[in-house]
Amino acid sequence: MNNADVAIAAATAGRGITRVLSYMIAPQLASGELELVLDPFTPPVVPVHVVHKEPGLTAARIRTVVDFLIERLRKEPSLNYRG
């Protein structure tokens, strides 16, 4: 399949296994609908970075957006799910 939503739906319906990013199936993992079957072979977690390009000092509006994104990403449990 070339659509993660369809692959997740198929796996949830018991039609096989799929490989998707953990945050995409965090609710299904938490509820027990899906389980990790190859967890020992999961590659290391890649951090999420907030990157922007602006010469000189960062404008207040950009800093506000960056601060907001950092706060929200750090609070998002599905980005930190490890079973």
C-alpha distances in whole Angstrom, upper triangle without the diagonal:
4,6,8,10,7,6,10,11,10,11,14,15,15,12,12,11,9,11,11,15,18,19,16,16,20,21,19,21,24,24,23,20,18,19,19,19,19,21,24,21,20,21,24,24,24,26,26,28,30,31,33,36,39,42,45,45,42,43,43,40,38,39,39,35,35,37,35,31,33,34,31,29,31,31,27,27,23,24,26,24,25,25
4,7,9,8,8,11,13,12,14,16,17,18,16,15,14,11,11,11,14,17,18,15,16,20,21,20,21,25,25,24,22,19,21,20,21,21,22,25,22,20,21,24,23,22,24,23,26,27,28,30,32,36,39,42,42,39,40,40,37,35,36,36,32,32,34,32,29,30,32,29,27,29,30,26,26,22,22,25,24,25,26
4,6,5,6,9,10,11,12,14,16,17,15,15,14,11,11,10,12,15,15,12,14,17,18,17,19,22,22,22,19,18,20,19,20,21,22,25,23,20,21,23,22,22,23,22,25,26,27,29,31,35,38,41,41,38,38,38,35,33,34,34,30,30,32,30,26,28,29,26,24,27,27,23,23,20,20,23,22,23,24
4,5,5,6,8,10,10,12,14,15,14,13,12,9,9,7,9,12,12,8,10,13,15,14,15,18,19,19,16,14,16,16,18,18,19,22,20,18,18,20,19,19,21,20,22,24,26,28,31,34,37,40,40,36,37,37,34,32,33,32,28,28,30,27,24,26,27,23,21,24,24,20,20,16,17,19,18,20,20
4,5,5,6,9,10,10,12,14,14,14,13,11,11,9,11,13,12,9,10,13,13,12,15,17,17,18,15,14,16,17,19,20,21,24,23,20,21,23,21,22,23,21,24,25,27,29,32,35,39,41,41,37,38,37,34,32,33,32,29,29,30,27,24,26,27,23,22,24,24,20,20,16,18,20,19,21,21
4,5,5,6,9,10,10,12,11,12,12,10,12,11,14,15,16,12,12,16,16,14,17,19,19,18,15,14,17,18,19,20,22,25,23,21,23,25,24,24,26,25,28,29,31,33,36,39,42,45,44,41,41,41,38,36,37,36,32,32,34,31,28,30,31,27,25,28,27,24,23,19,21,23,21,23,23
4,5,5,6,9,10,11,9,9,8,6,8,8,12,13,14,11,11,14,15,13,15,18,18,17,14,12,14,15,15,17,18,21,20,18,20,22,21,22,24,24,27,28,30,33,36,39,42,45,44,41,42,41,39,36,37,36,33,32,34,32,28,30,30,27,25,27,27,23,22,18,20,22,20,20,20
4,5,5,6,8,10,10,10,8,7,9,8,10,11,12,8,7,11,11,9,11,14,14,13,10,9,12,13,14,16,17,20,19,17,19,21,20,21,23,22,26,27,30,32,35,38,42,44,43,40,40,40,37,35,36,35,31,31,32,30,27,28,28,25,23,25,24,20,19,15,17,19,17,18,17
4,5,5,6,9,9,10,10,10,12,12,14,15,15,11,10,13,13,10,13,16,14,14,10,10,14,15,17,19,20,24,23,21,23,25,24,25,26,26,29,30,33,35,38,41,45,47,46,43,43,42,39,37,38,37,33,33,34,32,29,30,30,27,25,27,26,23,21,18,20,22,20,21,20
4,5,5,6,5,7,8,8,12,12,15,16,17,14,12,16,15,12,15,18,16,15,12,11,14,15,16,18,20,23,22,21,23,26,25,26,28,28,31,33,35,37,40,43,47,49,49,45,46,45,42,40,41,40,37,36,37,35,32,33,33,30,28,30,29,25,24,21,22,24,21,22,21
4,5,5,5,5,5,6,10,11,14,14,15,13,10,14,14,10,12,15,14,12,9,7,10,11,12,14,16,19,19,18,20,23,22,24,26,26,30,32,34,37,40,43,46,49,48,45,45,45,42,40,40,39,36,35,36,34,31,32,32,29,27,28,27,24,22,19,20,22,19,19,18
4,5,7,8,9,10,12,13,15,14,15,12,10,12,11,8,10,13,11,10,6,6,10,12,13,16,17,21,21,20,22,24,23,25,27,27,30,32,35,37,40,44,47,49,48,45,45,44,42,40,40,39,36,35,36,33,30,31,31,28,26,28,26,23,21,18,20,21,18,19,17
4,6,8,10,12,15,16,18,18,19,16,13,16,15,11,14,16,14,13,9,9,13,15,16,19,20,24,24,23,26,28,27,29,30,30,34,35,38,40,44,47,50,52,51,48,48,47,45,43,43,42,39,39,39,37,34,35,35,31,30,31,30,26,24,21,24,25,22,23,21
4,6,8,11,14,16,18,18,20,17,14,17,16,13,14,17,15,13,9,9,11,13,13,16,18,22,22,21,24,27,27,29,31,31,34,36,39,42,45,48,51,54,53,49,50,49,47,45,45,44,41,40,41,38,35,36,36,33,31,32,31,28,25,22,25,25,22,22,20
4,7,10,13,15,18,19,21,18,16,19,19,15,16,20,18,16,13,12,14,15,14,17,19,22,22,21,24,27,27,29,31,31,35,36,39,41,44,48,51,53,53,50,50,50,47,45,46,44,41,41,41,39,36,37,37,34,32,34,33,29,27,24,26,27,24,24,22
4,7,11,13,16,17,19,17,15,18,18,15,15,19,18,16,13,11,12,12,11,13,16,19,18,18,21,24,24,26,29,29,32,35,37,40,43,46,49,52,51,48,49,49,46,44,44,43,40,39,40,38,35,35,36,33,31,32,31,28,26,22,24,25,22,21,20
4,7,10,13,14,16,14,12,15,16,13,13,17,17,14,12,9,10,9,9,10,13,16,15,14,17,20,20,22,25,26,29,31,34,37,40,43,46,48,48,45,46,46,43,41,41,41,37,36,37,35,32,32,33,30,28,29,29,25,23,20,21,22,19,18,17
4,6,10,11,14,11,11,14,15,13,13,17,17,15,13,10,11,10,10,11,13,15,14,13,15,18,18,19,22,22,26,28,30,33,36,39,43,45,45,42,43,42,40,38,38,37,34,33,34,32,29,29,30,28,25,26,26,23,21,18,18,20,17,17,17
4,7,9,12,10,10,13,15,14,13,17,18,17,15,12,12,10,10,10,11,14,12,10,12,15,15,16,19,19,22,25,27,30,33,36,39,42,41,38,40,40,38,35,35,35,32,30,31,30,27,27,28,25,22,24,24,21,19,16,16,17,15,15,15
4,6,8,7,8,11,13,12,12,15,17,16,15,12,12,11,12,12,12,15,13,11,12,14,13,14,16,16,20,22,24,27,30,33,36,39,38,35,36,36,34,31,32,31,28,27,28,26,23,23,25,22,19,21,21,18,17,13,13,15,13,14,15
4,6,6,7,9,12,12,12,14,17,17,16,13,13,11,14,13,12,15,14,10,11,12,10,11,13,13,16,18,21,24,27,30,34,36,35,32,33,33,31,28,28,28,25,23,24,23,20,20,21,18,15,17,18,14,13,10,9,11,10,11,13
4,5,6,6,10,10,9,11,14,14,14,11,11,10,13,13,11,14,14,10,11,12,10,11,13,13,17,19,22,25,29,32,35,37,36,33,34,33,31,29,28,28,25,23,24,22,19,19,20,17,14,15,15,12,10,7,7,8,7,8,10
4,5,5,8,10,10,11,14,15,14,13,13,13,16,16,15,18,17,14,14,14,11,12,13,12,15,17,20,23,27,30,33,35,34,30,31,30,28,26,26,25,22,21,21,19,16,16,17,14,11,13,13,9,8,5,5,8,7,10,12
4,6,8,9,10,12,13,14,13,12,13,13,16,16,16,19,18,15,16,17,14,15,16,15,18,19,22,25,28,31,35,37,36,32,33,32,30,28,28,27,24,23,24,21,18,19,20,16,14,16,16,12,12,8,9,12,11,13,14
4,6,5,6,9,10,10,9,8,9,10,13,15,14,18,17,15,16,17,15,17,18,17,21,23,25,28,32,35,38,40,39,35,36,35,33,31,31,30,27,26,26,24,21,22,22,18,17,18,17,13,12,8,10,12,10,12,11
4,6,5,6,9,10,10,9,10,11,15,16,14,18,18,15,17,17,15,16,17,16,20,22,25,28,32,34,38,39,38,34,35,34,32,30,29,28,25,24,24,22,20,20,19,16,14,15,14,11,8,5,8,9,7,10,9
4,5,5,6,9,8,9,11,13,16,18,17,21,21,19,21,21,18,20,20,20,23,24,28,30,34,37,40,42,40,36,37,35,33,31,31,29,27,26,26,23,21,22,21,18,17,17,15,12,10,8,12,13,10,13,12
4,5,5,6,5,5,8,11,14,16,16,19,20,18,20,21,19,21,22,22,25,27,30,33,36,39,43,44,43,39,40,39,36,35,34,33,30,30,29,27,25,25,24,21,20,21,19,16,13,11,14,15,12,13,12
4,5,5,6,5,6,8,11,14,12,16,17,15,18,18,17,19,20,21,24,26,30,33,36,39,43,44,42,39,40,39,37,35,34,33,30,29,29,27,25,24,24,21,19,20,18,15,12,10,13,13,9,10,8
4,6,8,8,9,11,15,17,15,19,20,18,20,20,19,21,21,22,25,27,30,33,37,40,43,44,42,39,40,38,36,35,34,32,30,29,28,26,24,24,23,20,19,19,16,14,11,10,13,12,9,11,9
4,6,8,9,13,16,18,17,21,22,21,23,24,22,24,25,25,28,30,33,36,40,42,46,47,45,42,42,41,39,37,37,35,32,32,31,29,27,27,26,23,22,22,20,17,14,13,16,16,13,14,12
4,5,6,10,13,16,15,19,20,19,22,23,22,24,25,26,30,31,35,38,41,44,48,49,47,44,45,43,41,39,39,37,35,34,34,31,29,29,28,25,24,24,22,19,16,14,18,17,14,14,11
4,7,10,13,16,16,20,21,19,22,24,23,25,26,26,30,32,35,38,41,44,48,49,48,44,45,44,41,40,39,38,35,34,34,32,29,30,29,26,25,25,23,20,18,15,18,19,15,16,13
4,7,9,12,13,16,17,16,19,20,20,22,24,24,28,30,33,36,39,42,46,47,46,43,44,43,41,39,38,37,34,33,33,31,29,29,28,25,23,24,23,20,17,14,17,17,13,14,11
4,6,9,9,13,14,13,17,18,18,21,23,24,27,30,33,36,39,43,46,47,46,43,44,43,41,39,39,38,35,34,34,32,29,29,28,26,24,24,23,20,17,14,16,16,12,11,9
4,6,6,9,10,9,13,15,15,18,20,22,25,28,31,34,38,41,44,46,45,42,43,42,41,38,38,37,34,33,33,31,28,28,28,26,23,23,23,20,17,14,15,15,11,10,8
4,6,8,9,10,14,16,17,20,23,24,28,31,34,37,40,43,46,48,47,45,46,46,44,41,41,40,38,36,36,35,32,31,31,29,26,26,26,23,20,18,19,18,15,13,11
4,6,6,7,10,13,15,18,21,23,26,30,32,35,38,42,44,46,46,43,45,45,43,40,40,40,37,35,35,34,31,30,31,29,26,26,26,24,21,18,18,18,15,12,12
4,5,5,9,11,12,15,18,20,24,27,30,33,36,40,42,44,43,41,42,42,41,38,37,37,34,32,32,32,29,27,28,26,23,23,23,21,18,16,16,14,12,9,9
4,6,9,10,13,16,19,22,25,29,31,34,37,41,43,45,44,42,44,44,42,39,39,39,36,34,34,34,31,29,30,29,25,25,26,23,21,19,18,16,14,11,11
4,6,9,12,15,18,21,24,27,29,33,35,39,41,43,43,41,43,43,41,38,38,38,36,33,34,33,30,29,30,29,25,25,26,24,21,19,18,17,15,13,14
4,7,8,11,15,17,20,24,26,29,32,36,38,40,40,37,39,39,38,35,34,34,32,29,30,30,26,25,26,25,21,21,23,20,18,16,15,14,12,10,12
4,6,9,12,15,18,21,23,27,29,33,35,37,37,34,37,37,36,33,32,33,30,27,28,28,25,23,25,24,20,21,22,20,19,16,14,14,13,12,14
4,6,9,13,16,19,21,25,27,31,33,34,34,32,34,34,34,30,29,30,28,25,26,26,23,21,23,22,18,18,20,18,17,15,13,12,12,11,14
4,6,9,13,16,18,22,25,28,31,32,31,29,31,31,30,27,26,27,24,22,22,22,19,17,19,18,14,14,16,15,14,12,9,9,10,9,13
4,7,9,13,15,19,21,25,27,29,28,26,28,28,27,24,23,24,22,19,20,20,17,15,18,17,13,14,16,15,15,13,10,10,12,13,16
4,6,10,12,16,19,22,25,26,25,23,25,25,24,21,20,21,19,16,16,17,14,12,14,14,10,11,14,13,13,13,9,10,12,13,17
4,7,10,13,17,20,22,24,23,20,22,22,21,18,17,18,15,13,14,14,10,9,12,12,8,10,13,11,13,12,9,11,14,15,19
4,6,10,13,16,19,20,19,17,19,19,18,15,14,16,13,10,12,13,10,9,12,12,10,11,14,14,16,16,12,14,17,19,23
4,7,10,13,16,18,17,14,15,16,15,11,11,12,10,7,9,10,7,7,11,11,10,12,15,15,17,17,14,16,20,22,25
4,7,10,13,15,15,12,14,15,14,11,11,13,11,8,12,13,11,11,14,15,13,15,18,18,21,21,18,20,23,25,28
4,6,10,12,12,9,11,13,12,8,10,12,10,8,12,14,12,13,16,17,16,18,21,21,24,24,21,23,26,29,32
4,7,10,11,9,11,14,13,10,12,15,13,12,15,17,16,16,20,21,20,22,25,25,28,27,24,27,30,32,35
4,7,8,6,8,12,12,9,11,14,13,12,15,18,17,18,21,22,22,23,26,27,30,30,27,29,33,35,38
4,7,7,10,13,14,12,13,17,17,15,18,21,20,21,24,25,25,26,29,30,33,33,30,32,36,38,41
4,6,9,12,14,12,13,16,17,16,18,21,21,21,24,26,26,27,30,31,34,34,31,33,37,39,42
4,6,9,12,10,10,13,15,14,15,18,19,19,21,23,24,25,27,29,32,33,30,32,35,37,41
4,6,8,7,6,10,11,10,12,15,15,16,18,20,20,22,24,25,29,30,27,29,32,35,38
4,6,5,6,9,10,11,12,14,16,17,18,20,21,23,25,26,30,30,28,30,33,36,39
4,5,5,6,9,10,10,12,14,15,16,18,20,21,23,24,28,29,27,29,32,35,38
4,5,5,6,9,10,11,12,14,15,17,18,20,21,23,26,27,25,28,31,34,37
4,5,5,6,9,10,11,12,14,15,16,18,20,21,25,25,23,25,29,32,35
4,5,5,6,8,10,10,12,14,15,16,18,20,24,25,22,24,28,30,33
4,6,5,6,9,10,11,12,14,16,17,18,22,23,22,24,27,30,33
4,5,5,6,9,10,11,12,14,16,16,20,21,19,21,25,28,31
4,5,5,6,9,10,11,12,14,15,19,20,17,19,23,26,29
4,6,5,6,9,10,11,13,14,18,19,17,19,22,25,28
4,6,5,6,9,10,11,12,16,17,16,18,21,24,27
4,5,5,6,8,10,11,14,15,13,15,19,22,24
4,6,5,6,9,10,13,15,12,14,17,20,23
4,6,5,6,9,12,14,13,14,17,20,23
4,6,5,6,10,11,11,12,15,19,21
4,5,5,8,9,8,10,13,16,19
4,6,8,10,8,9,12,15,18
4,6,9,9,9,12,15,17
4,6,6,7,9,13,15
4,5,5,6,10,11
4,5,5,9,10
4,6,9,12
4,6,9
4,6
4
